[in-house]
Amino acid sequence: MNGEKAYGITYCQVTLRVEKDGKAFRTQKRLRYQNKYLKVSGEWKIKAMSSDIIWRETHEVIQEV
């Protein structure tokens, strides 16, 4: 943090489930958000945001009957 400006990094993990051609798939992603903040009228606002997928993996979901 430098006065009215700040920089932050946030990590996030997301799990998505989709169906394609009658099969279920699960995709897991880990993301990194890099944000620049600016203090405006006493409140912190996001000035800029970028994101990167740092890991991704997809598997078919096998369901037992």
Secondary structure, DSSP 4 states (H G I P E B T S, - for coil): -BTTEEEEEEEEEEEEEEEETTEEEEEEEEEEEEEEEEEETTEEEEEEEEEEEEEEEEEEPPPP-
